């Protein structure tokens, strides 16, 4: 992930049905499978509630994080 000539390391850590998303070793959110769809949350705010894939939820999380960072 990059922002204005800066690069950030993104890592994913699976914990059962939950995937924790970290940027520069700081947890920013999580992705959870819920009734066939993927839900991405940034902190306590739901960023995407019905992603078709884990990758789609991840992209939404990273986009939202870029806006708030």
Secondary structure, DSSP 8 states (H G I E B T S, - for coil): -EETTEE--EEEEEETTEEEEEETTEEEEEEEEETTEEEEEETTEEEEEEESSHHHHHHHHHHHHHHH-
